[in-house]
Amino acid sequence: MSTEQVWFPRKVPSYPLLQFWTLSLYYKIVDIGVFTAVAHPEDSNKATCGFVSLDGFEETTFFETPGPFEIILLSEARSEQIEDHVTKWEAPYPLAADQWEFYNVMLLEWQEGSAERRGFGLLHQGAVEFSIDPGPSWKEIFLA
């Protein structure tokens, strides 16, 4: 149940929306691979802090804007689980001994009150504190 009255500027879709709360962050998206549709989030220190596989890269103008782009956290991940996609970055972020290394993330685009997935990937956990303004915020998501 939403914590407040929800209003959408468009007709609510006929299919179900997924409603949840999570941490929302903003990063620039750099080094977009034209052939691979893989890009990299860049934090406020201009450090590469993960990777994102882009959805519908050739069918949208979404990625032509300079950003920043909204990324939400989904779950924790370890690099052993996804070694095929992970490269070690020049300046890894410090982690506590029991801390997982990455978050599974989703890149969002908002369409009249509901979010749509534009990509998914991994974000280094240490990069959360270096997100671009407005910084990390706890947010209610309506995912179409």
C-alpha positions in Angstrom: 0.0 0.0 0.0 1.3 3.4 -1.0 2.1 5.8 1.8 0.3 8.5 0.1 -2.4 9.0 -2.6 -0.9 8.0 -5.9 -1.8 10.0 -9.1 -0.6 9.2 -12.6 -0.7 11.9 -15.3 -1.6 9.1 -17.8 -4.0 6.2 -17.8 -2.8 3.4 -15.5 -1.6 0.6 -17.7 -3.9 -2.5 -18.1 -1.0 -4.7 -16.9 0.2 -4.8 -13.2 2.8 -2.3 -11.9 5.4 -3.5 -9.5 5.5 -1.2 -6.5 8.5 -1.1 -4.1 10.9 1.1 -2.2 14.7 1.2 -2.8 17.7 3.4 -2.8 17.8 5.7 -5.8 21.1 7.2 -7.1 22.3 9.3 -10.0 25.4 8.8 -12.3 26.6 9.8 -15.7 26.7 7.0 -18.2 30.0 6.9 -20.2 31.8 4.7 -22.7 28.6 3.4 -24.4 29.6 0.5 -26.6 27.7 0.9 -29.8 28.0 -2.8 -30.7 27.7 -4.3 -27.2 25.2 -1.8 -25.7 27.2 -1.9 -22.5 28.1 1.3 -20.7 29.7 2.4 -17.4 28.3 4.6 -14.6 30.7 7.4 -13.6 30.6 8.8 -10.1 31.0 12.3 -8.8 34.8 11.8 -8.8 34.7 10.8 -12.5 35.6 7.2 -11.6 34.0 4.3 -13.4 32.1 2.4 -10.8 30.3 -0.5 -12.6 28.7 -1.5 -15.8 25.2 -1.4 -17.3 23.7 -3.5 -20.2 21.4 -1.1 -22.0 17.9 -2.1 -23.2 16.7 -1.0 -26.6 19.9 1.1 -27.1 19.2 1.5 -30.9 15.5 2.2 -30.5 15.5 5.1 -28.1 16.9 8.6 -27.8 17.1 8.3 -24.0 20.8 7.8 -24.0 21.5 10.8 -26.1 20.9 13.2 -23.2 23.9 14.1 -21.1 22.4 12.7 -17.9 22.7 12.1 -15.0 20.8 8.9 -15.1 18.8 7.3 -12.3 20.0 3.9 -11.1 18.2 1.9 -8.3 19.6 -0.8 -6.1 18.0 -4.3 -6.4 20.2 -6.6 -4.4 23.8 -7.4 -3.4 26.2 -9.3 -5.6 29.7 -10.7 -5.4 32.2 -10.5 -8.3 32.7 -14.3 -8.3 29.1 -14.6 -9.6 29.6 -12.5 -12.6 33.3 -12.6 -13.5 32.7 -12.6 -17.2 31.5 -8.9 -17.0 33.6 -7.5 -14.2 36.9 -5.7 -14.7 38.9 -4.4 -11.8 38.9 -0.7 -11.7 42.0 1.5 -11.2 40.8 2.8 -7.8 38.6 0.2 -6.1 36.5 1.5 -3.3 37.4 0.3 0.2 35.1 -2.4 1.7 34.5 -3.9 5.1 35.6 -7.5 5.5 32.0 -8.8 5.4 30.7 -6.4 2.8 29.5 -7.7 -0.6 31.4 -6.0 -3.5 28.6 -5.0 -5.8 24.9 -4.2 -6.1 22.6 -5.5 -8.9 21.1 -2.3 -10.3 18.5 -1.1 -12.8 18.7 2.0 -14.9 15.4 3.8 -15.1 13.5 6.2 -17.3 10.4 7.8 -16.0 7.2 8.0 -18.2 4.4 10.0 -16.7 4.7 8.8 -13.1 5.9 5.2 -13.7 9.4 3.9 -14.2 10.6 1.8 -17.2 13.7 -0.3 -17.3 16.4 1.0 -19.6 19.2 -1.3 -18.5 20.6 -3.5 -15.7 24.0 -4.2 -14.4 26.4 -3.9 -11.4 27.5 -0.9 -9.3 30.3 -1.1 -6.8 29.0 -0.7 -3.3 31.6 1.9 -2.4 30.2 4.2 -5.2 26.9 4.8 -3.4 28.4 7.7 -1.4 29.8 9.3 -4.6 26.6 9.5 -6.6 25.8 12.7 -8.4 23.4 15.3 -7.0 20.8 15.0 -5.7 22.6 12.1 -4.0 21.2 8.9 -2.6 17.5 8.9 -1.6 15.0 6.3 -0.5 12.3 6.2 -3.2 9.0 4.6 -4.0 9.1 3.0 -7.5 6.2 2.1 -9.7 7.8 -0.1 -12.4 5.9 -0.7 -15.6 
